[in-house]
Amino acid sequence: MTSGGEREERRHQAAVQVALRTGLLRRCSIHDAIFDPGQYDFQGASMTASFLINQSDALVADFDGDRSLLLERLKSICKTYPRACPQCNQPAQPAS
């Protein structure tokens, strides 16, 4: 049997994957870092999340069909990521 913490982590990872699919979050093509581009299409994200829940998609199985739980997670998840790739925004290191 898994702990509640493991389930919460799976829910978090599933929400990140849904956010990436819908553009709420993006992945840097150079550094593979996840960031929040600040372009929120919550209506589109909600439609995708609802579709995944309605289809009992394995990605969102840990939400037990609770659409509102997934939507709340999507609304709050972007705040936890930087606005741009952290590596792309670092100042260049001086040559040695």
Backbone as CSV, one residue per row, in Angstrom:
resi,resn,N_x,N_y,N_z,CA_x,CA_y,CA_z,C_x,C_y,C_z
1,MET,0.846,-1.186,0.000,0.000,0.000,0.000,0.890,1.248,0.000
2,THR,0.504,2.251,-0.777,1.311,3.468,-0.876,0.859,4.494,0.144
3,SER,1.783,5.355,0.501,1.462,6.394,1.478,0.747,7.557,0.797
4,GLY,0.103,8.384,1.615,-0.575,9.571,1.094,0.384,10.523,0.426
5,GLY,1.632,10.580,0.930,2.643,11.453,0.338,3.017,11.021,-1.069
6,GLU,3.099,9.719,-1.282,3.401,9.202,-2.619,2.267,9.516,-3.585
7,ARG,1.045,9.382,-3.105,-0.113,9.685,-3.954,-0.151,11.167,-4.298
8,GLU,0.136,12.011,-3.341,0.171,13.450,-3.599,1.255,13.793,-4.615
9,GLU,2.390,13.127,-4.527,3.462,13.351,-5.491,3.027,12.917,-6.891
10,ARG,2.330,11.791,-6.992,1.823,11.349,-8.300,0.793,12.331,-8.837
11,ARG,-0.054,12.852,-7.955,-1.032,13.868,-8.384,-0.321,15.121,-8.879
12,HIS,0.709,15.522,-8.151,1.475,16.703,-8.550,2.106,16.481,-9.927
13,GLN,2.738,15.341,-10.112,3.385,15.042,-11.392,2.362,14.963,-12.527
14,ALA,1.202,14.406,-12.244,0.146,14.344,-13.261,-0.323,15.754,-13.631
15,ALA,-0.490,16.608,-12.631,-0.913,17.988,-12.897,0.142,18.731,-13.711
16,VAL,1.421,18.477,-13.422,2.502,19.091,-14.205,2.408,18.630,-15.653
17,GLN,2.172,17.344,-15.868,2.074,16.828,-17.231,0.881,17.433,-17.977
18,VAL,-0.249,17.577,-17.291,-1.416,18.207,-17.914,-1.107,19.677,-18.210
19,ALA,-0.455,20.355,-17.278,-0.098,21.768,-17.478,0.865,21.920,-18.655
20,LEU,1.786,20.988,-18.813,2.700,21.027,-19.960,1.948,20.773,-21.266
21,ARG,1.031,19.832,-21.257,0.240,19.525,-22.461,-0.596,20.714,-22.915
22,THR,-1.074,21.473,-21.958,-2.001,22.562,-22.274,-1.332,23.926,-22.375
23,GLY,-0.026,24.003,-22.133,0.687,25.263,-22.256,0.698,26.131,-21.015
24,LEU,0.098,25.660,-19.923,0.169,26.435,-18.680,1.614,26.489,-18.202
25,LEU,2.334,25.408,-18.435,3.768,25.350,-18.161,4.472,24.990,-19.461
26,ARG,5.736,25.353,-19.549,6.544,25.012,-20.729,7.859,24.399,-20.265
27,ARG,8.498,23.697,-21.175,9.790,23.082,-20.906,10.808,23.733,-21.827
28,CYS,11.923,24.191,-21.273,12.987,24.811,-22.059,13.563,23.762,-23.011
29,SER,13.629,24.106,-24.273,14.138,23.157,-25.263,15.649,22.959,-25.151
30,ILE,16.329,23.869,-24.478,17.779,23.759,-24.322,18.147,23.045,-23.023
31,HIS,17.521,23.459,-21.919,17.905,22.961,-20.593,16.930,21.948,-19.995
32,ASP,15.787,21.755,-20.611,14.768,20.823,-20.136,14.127,21.266,-18.815
33,ALA,14.337,22.515,-18.429,13.747,23.042,-17.190,12.296,23.450,-17.454
34,ILE,11.451,23.228,-16.469,10.043,23.623,-16.575,9.896,25.035,-16.042
35,PHE,9.095,25.856,-16.758,8.852,27.219,-16.321,7.428,27.632,-16.657
36,ASP,7.007,28.737,-16.077,5.668,29.296,-16.255,5.769,30.467,-17.229
37,PRO,5.266,30.318,-18.464,5.376,31.408,-19.434,4.428,32.571,-19.159
38,GLY,3.524,32.419,-18.197,2.599,33.491,-17.844,1.455,33.675,-18.824
39,GLN,1.235,32.699,-19.682,0.141,32.749,-20.646,-0.887,31.709,-20.232
40,TYR,-1.935,32.168,-19.570,-2.883,31.234,-18.981,-4.134,31.074,-19.817
41,ASP,-4.331,29.881,-20.321,-5.573,29.510,-20.993,-6.239,28.466,-20.111
42,PHE,-6.781,28.935,-18.978,-7.394,27.996,-18.045,-8.613,27.311,-18.642
43,GLN,-9.306,27.982,-19.555,-10.463,27.351,-20.178,-10.018,26.136,-20.996
44,GLY,-8.973,26.305,-21.790,-8.447,25.185,-22.566,-7.898,24.092,-21.671
45,ALA,-7.178,24.491,-20.629,-6.635,23.514,-19.683,-7.764,22.762,-18.983
46,SER,-8.812,23.468,-18.621,-9.959,22.837,-17.961,-10.631,21.832,-18.883
47,MET,-10.750,22.188,-20.148,-11.366,21.267,-21.108,-10.520,20.000,-21.260
48,THR,-9.209,20.174,-21.357,-8.316,19.015,-21.482,-8.371,18.164,-20.216
49,ALA,-8.305,18.803,-19.061,-8.365,18.074,-17.792,-9.683,17.304,-17.674
50,SER,-10.783,17.951,-18.016,-12.091,17.289,-17.961,-12.147,16.104,-18.910
51,PHE,-11.606,16.269,-20.108,-11.572,15.171,-21.067,-10.785,13.985,-20.501
52,LEU,-9.614,14.260,-19.923,-8.794,13.187,-19.356,-9.520,12.471,-18.219
53,ILE,-10.180,13.235,-17.360,-10.950,12.644,-16.252,-12.094,11.805,-16.812
54,ASN,-12.850,12.366,-17.779,-13.999,11.653,-18.355,-13.587,10.372,-19.059
55,GLN,-12.393,10.353,-19.636,-11.906,9.168,-20.341,-11.191,8.191,-19.407
56,SER,-11.137,8.522,-18.132,-10.421,7.702,-17.143,-8.989,7.437,-17.602
57,ASP,-8.357,8.494,-18.112,-6.979,8.396,-18.585,-6.063,8.016,-17.424
58,ALA,-5.123,7.134,-17.688,-4.206,6.664,-16.645,-3.396,7.805,-16.037
59,LEU,-3.124,8.841,-16.824,-2.359,9.989,-16.320,-3.015,10.607,-15.096
60,VAL,-4.331,10.665,-15.063,-5.049,11.342,-13.979,-5.776,10.360,-13.047
61,ALA,-5.366,9.097,-13.080,-6.038,8.067,-12.274,-6.031,8.383,-10.785
62,ASP,-4.960,9.018,-10.284,-4.873,9.301,-8.850,-5.841,10.389,-8.384
63,PHE,-6.538,11.014,-9.307,-7.547,12.008,-8.920,-8.915,11.361,-8.728
64,ASP,-9.010,10.056,-8.951,-10.242,9.279,-8.719,-11.482,9.915,-9.344
65,GLY,-11.323,10.457,-10.542,-12.464,11.047,-11.235,-12.883,12.405,-10.709
66,ASP,-12.131,12.976,-9.780,-12.470,14.278,-9.180,-11.887,15.410,-10.022
67,ARG,-12.686,15.896,-10.943,-12.288,16.968,-11.854,-11.898,18.231,-11.100
68,SER,-12.648,18.587,-10.071,-12.377,19.833,-9.342,-11.022,19.784,-8.636
69,LEU,-10.639,18.619,-8.147,-9.340,18.477,-7.490,-8.208,18.722,-8.488
70,LEU,-8.330,18.182,-9.688,-7.329,18.395,-10.724,-7.307,19.860,-11.162
71,LEU,-8.469,20.457,-11.334,-8.523,21.869,-11.761,-7.923,22.798,-10.722
72,GLU,-8.171,22.543,-9.460,-7.574,23.360,-8.402,-6.053,23.236,-8.416
73,ARG,-5.580,22.026,-8.629,-4.131,21.800,-8.697,-3.540,22.564,-9.879
74,LEU,-4.230,22.543,-11.016,-3.740,23.275,-12.194,-3.694,24.780,-11.952
75,LYS,-4.683,25.298,-11.242,-4.722,26.742,-10.964,-3.568,27.181,-10.076
76,SER,-3.145,26.316,-9.175,-2.104,26.710,-8.228,-0.695,26.317,-8.657
77,ILE,-0.581,25.383,-9.559,0.732,24.817,-9.878,1.682,25.818,-10.532
78,CYS,1.170,26.692,-11.369,2.037,27.616,-12.109,2.797,28.551,-11.174
79,LYS,2.217,28.894,-10.059,2.847,29.816,-9.107,4.142,29.261,-8.517
80,THR,4.337,27.960,-8.650,5.506,27.334,-8.036,6.707,27.268,-8.977
81,TYR,6.545,27.748,-10.188,7.625,27.699,-11.183,8.073,29.104,-11.563
82,PRO,9.344,29.257,-11.948,9.834,30.573,-12.373,9.201,30.989,-13.697
83,ARG,9.256,32.283,-14.009,8.658,32.830,-15.233,9.448,32.514,-16.499
84,ALA,10.659,32.057,-16.348,11.503,31.694,-17.491,12.464,30.610,-17.049
85,CYS,13.107,29.999,-17.998,14.098,28.970,-17.678,15.192,29.588,-16.816
86,PRO,15.451,29.021,-15.642,16.476,29.585,-14.759,17.874,29.571,-15.376
87,GLN,18.191,28.554,-16.159,19.517,28.492,-16.765,19.669,29.512,-17.898
88,CYS,18.636,29.729,-18.670,18.714,30.706,-19.769,18.893,32.128,-19.226
89,ASN,18.383,32.371,-18.024,18.442,33.725,-17.448,19.651,33.982,-16.574
90,GLN,20.536,32.998,-16.451,21.748,33.209,-15.631,22.738,34.059,-16.424
91,PRO,23.426,34.962,-15.735,24.451,35.741,-16.438,25.569,34.844,-16.946
92,ALA,26.137,35.209,-18.048,27.234,34.421,-18.635,28.422,34.417,-17.683
93,GLN,29.069,33.273,-17.590,30.261,33.154,-16.741,31.458,33.720,-17.492
94,PRO,32.294,34.493,-16.816,33.473,35.038,-17.487,34.426,33.913,-17.901
95,ALA,35.074,34.105,-19.032,36.023,33.097,-19.536,37.242,33.054,-18.606
96,SER,37.756,31.853,-18.408,38.912,31.683,-17.531,40.197,31.905,-18.274
